[in-house]
C-alpha cells in the first residue's frame, strides 16, 4: 500500500487545522442536506451572522422533504434578514427537484451536484467532499487569496480564466484520502490566518510563501475594481385603513422578488411630496405624517436611499387601490417575508413597530 505524497503546502495546512478549527455544527455531519443548507446560507454571509439562521432553518425544515413541502412564503419568513433572496428561491426549487426527480436523495458526485439550481462549482465541491469524500477542491475568495499569495500568482482573480487556473492548482494540492479535511482547512485558514489583512507572524506557511518573501501580502491577490454601485431612491407610503395595511408582493425580476412591501414609488433622485408620491398624489389629501426612514441601505451593487410617509385613511372612505395591492392586518403582514430595509423602517418608527408587533 503506497502512501499518498503530499505537497508541503498541504502537509502544513493539515497540521495547522486541528488546533484552529472552529466547532461549527455543519462540520459534525456528512448529511448532504445539512451541508448544502449551510453552504447556501454562507454564500455572501459571515459565519457569525449565518449560524443562527442555520439553526432556525434546520429546526423549521429538518429534511429536504420538509423544505420541498413548505410554502415559499414560510421559507422567506425564516430567511428574512439574510438578504440575497435568490438563494432562498433556489433552495426551494432544488429541494422540490431532489424530491421529485431524485426520490429525496442528493446527487453524490461533483458533476451531478452542479446540475442543481443555485449550486455552483464551490458549493458542489463542498458538498461532494464533505458528504461523499470526493477530491473536488473548493475555490472561493479565500482560496484565491491564499494560493495567489503562497505561489505568487499575478492573475487578476476577476478574470473569467482565473477560476480554471486556481482550480487546477488546488486540484494538485488536495489529498484524495483527506479531501474533506483539506477543504475545511483551507477555508478556515483563509478566514482566520490568511485573511485580507493576514497574520503572517504566526503563519506556518510563511517560510515558503512567495508574497511574504517579496513583501506583497497586501498587493496579492490582484483584483480589478468592480463596477460602481447604482443609486436608487425609494419612497414608501404606508397606507392604513380600518386597521389594515396596503401591501403588495414584489414580482418583478429585481431585488427582493417574492418579498412584501408597502406602497412604494421610485424616483430618479431624492424627492419630497408630491413628487415622491408619483401616481398616488391623490392620497395627499388624507392625514399624513413623515416617518423616519433608513437614510441609506447598501446592497452588493446598489445603494438604496429611502423616505417614508404614513397616510391614515378615514374608516368611512372607500379607497380605490391598484390591482396588485391588497389589505392585510398586522398579524398577516408580520408573517410575510420583508426586506431588511422595510424591517428597519418599521423598527425605527414606534407607531409602526407597535402596530406590527415587531
N, C-alpha and C positions, 0 to 999 in steps of 0.2 A: 504494500500500500504506500503510495507516494504522498508526501505532504505538499500541500499547495504552497508555491513560492509567493511570498507577499512583497510588494513594493515597500520600501522603508516608510513612505508616507502612510500607507495602510497600517503597518505594524504600530507606528507611534499613535495613530488615531485610535486604534482599537485598544491600546494600552491606556490611553487618556480617558476613554469613555466611562468605564465602570465607576470611577471615582467622582465623576462630574454629572452623570445622568440625572435629570430631574425625574421625580416619581410622578408620572403622568398616567391617567387611567387607561388611555388607549395603547399604552406600551405593555399592559398586563394581559393582553389578549391576542389571539390570532383570528378572531371573528372578523371576516371581511366587511360585514355590515357596520360594525362599530368603528373599524379603521377607516372605512370610506366616509362615514359621517364626520369623524374627527378631521379628516383631511379637507373635506369641503368647508367645514367651519373655519379651519385655519388658513384658508385662502384669503389673503388681504386682511387677516385678523391676527393680532398678537395672542400668545398663549393665555396670558392673564385675562384678557377680555373674552376669549373663546371658551375657557374652561367652564364657567357657569352655564353657558348656553349648551355645551356638550352634555352636562348632567341633566339639564332641563329637557333636551330633545330625546335623550335616551330614555328618560322616565316617561315622556309623553308618547314616544314611538319605539317600544322596546325591540321591534323586529322590522325587517324590510316589509313584511306583510302588513304590519300595523301602519307603517308610513304610507304604503300604497293605498290603503283603505281610507286614510284620513282625508277630510276636506282640505282643499288648498288654503282656504281662509284660516283653518286651525293651525296649519303649518306656519303661515305668515304671522299669526298672532304669537306663536312661540319663537319665531325668528326675529321678531320686532326689535330693532336696535342694533342688529348686526350689520345691516347695510348690504349692498351688492345683492339685491333680491333675486337676480337671475340665478344665483346659487341655489336658493330655495326652490325656484321653479324647476331647475334641473334635477334637484334631489327628488322631487315628487315624480317627475317624468321618468327618471331612472328606476325608482322603486316600483312603479307600475310596470315598466318594461321587464324588470327582473322577475316579477311575479307572473306576468302574462306570458312571457316568451322563454323564461329560464326556470319556470316552476319554483320560484323563490330562492334559487341557488345562484350565488355570484359566479361570474366567469372567473376562471382560475389562472389565466395567463395574461401577461402584459398586453399582447396584441388584441386579445378579446376584450379586455377591460377598456381599451382605447375606444371601443365602439359605443360605449355608454355615454349618454348626454352629460355634458359638464365635466367629463373625465379626460384631462389632457395627459401629456407624457409624464409630468411629475406625479400626479395623483395615481395614474396607472402603475407607475414604478413603485410607489409607496405601498399600494395595496398588494401588488404582486410579490413584493419582497417580504413585507411584514406578515401577510396572511398565508402565503404559499411558498416562501423561501426562494423565489426566482431571483436570479442575479441581474436584476434590472436596476440600474443606478438612478437615484433621484437627482434631478438637476434643476435647481431654482436659484434665486438670487444669492443665497448663502453659498451654494456650491460654485457659482460663477466667481464669487469674491475669493473664496479660499483657493481655488485652483489657479485663478489668474495671478494671485499673489505668490503662491508657492512655486509655480512653474514660470513666472514672469511672462504670462501670456498678454499680448497687447491687442488682441481682437476686441473691437467695440462690442460689448455684450448686447447692445440694442440692435445689431445687425441680424438679419434672418439666419445667416450662416453660423452664428455663434453657438446656438444650441447643439447643432450637429457636432461641431468641433469639441465642445466641452463634454458632451455625452460620450464621445469616443474615448476621451481621456479618462473619464470616470469609469467607463466600462473596463478599461485596462487596470484600474485600481481595485475594483470591488472583488473581494474574495468569494467564490461561489459557495463555500461552506459556511460563510458568516455574512451573507448578503444583508439580512435584516439588521443585524447589529451594526454593520458598516454604514448603512444608510441612516440609521438613527444617530450614529456617532458623528457623521459629517454634518447633519442638520444641527445637532446640539453644539458642535464646535463652532459653526457659523453664528449661532445665536449668542453663545457665552464667551467665546475666546477670540475668534477671528471676525469680530463684528465690524460694522463700518468704522468705528474707532477701536482698533484692535488692542488687546492686552499682550503685547509682544514680550514683556518682561518674563511672564510665566508660561510662554508658549513652548510646548515640546517640539514643535516643528521649526522653531526659529533658526536653528543652526543650518538647516538646508533650505530655508525659504529665500527665494530669489528677491522678493520685494523687500525683505528685511535687510538683506545684504547690500542691496542697491539703494536703500532709503526711499522706496517707492510705495510704502504701505498706504499712503494717503492718495496716491495717484492711480493705483490699481484697485479694482478693475477700471478699464476705460469705458465710459458710458456717455453717449451723446445725449444732449438735452431733449427731453420730450416736449411735445407741443404745449404752448401756453394754455392755461386754464381759461375756459369760457365763462363770462359773467352772465348771470340770468337774474331777473327781477320778478319775484312772485308777490302778488298782492292778495292776501286771504280775506274773505268776507265771511265771518262766522254768523250765519243767519239762524236765529232762534224763533220758533213759532209754536205756541202751545206746548212748551217744554220739550220740543224736539229740534234736532239739528238738521240742516240741509247739507247732505254729503253725497259724494259720488266715489266710484272706484275708478282708478286710473287705468285706462285700457290702451292708451297709445304706446307705441314702441319707443319709449322714452324712459327716463329714470322713474323708479318707484312703480313700475307697471304692476297692477294687481293689488296695490295698496289703496287705502281710503283717505280722502281729504275733504276739507270744507270747500266751499266755492272759492275758486282762485282765478285771477286774471293776470296773465304775464304781460309785462311791458318791456320796452326796449331800454329803459333807464329807470332810475329812482323816480317814483311818481306819487302824487298826492291825489286825494279825491278832488274832482270826479274822474280824472284820467285813470286812476288806479282801479276804478270800478268797471271800466270798459263797457260791456253790454248790460251791466247791471246798475247803471246810474239811476234808474227809477227808484231803486231801493234807498237812495239817499234821503228820501222824504220821511223815512222811518227814524225813530230814535237811534242814534249812532254814537259809539264810543270807540276811540282809537285804542288798540291794545298794544302791549309790549311784545314785539316780535324779535326773534333772533336776528341780530344785525347781519351776520354772515355765517353761512353753513357751507363747509368745504366738502366736496366730493373729489374723486380722483382727478377729473379733468374739468370740473365745473365749480364755480363759486356762486352760491345762491344768496341773494340779498332779499330780505323779506320785510313786508309791512302787513299789518292786520287791523281789521275793524270788526266790531261787534254790532250787528243790526238786530234789534228786537222788534219783531213784527207783532202788532197788537193781535190778540186772540180772535177778534171778530173779523179780521181781514182774511180774505181768501186769496192767497198769493199764487200767481202763475209762476211755475218753476220750469226750468229746462228739462227736456225728456230724459236726460242721462243722470239726473239727480233724484234723490229720494229723501224722505224724512226718516230719521232714526232717533229713538230715545237714547238717553245716556248709556244705559246698560248694553244696548245693541252695539253702539259705536265703540264702547270700551272694549268689546270682544273682537273688533276688527283690527287687522294689521294696519299700522300707520307709519309713515316716515318719521325718522328721528326728529327732523325739523318740526313736524307737527306736534310730536310729544313735548318738545321743548317749548313750543308756543303755548300749549295747554298748561304745562307746569309753571311757566313764568307769569301766568295770569290767574290770580286766586279765584276769580269768578268761574273761569272755565275748569280749573282744577277741581273745584267743589262740585260743579255740575256733573263732570265726567268721572268722578271718583278715582282719579289717578294720583 
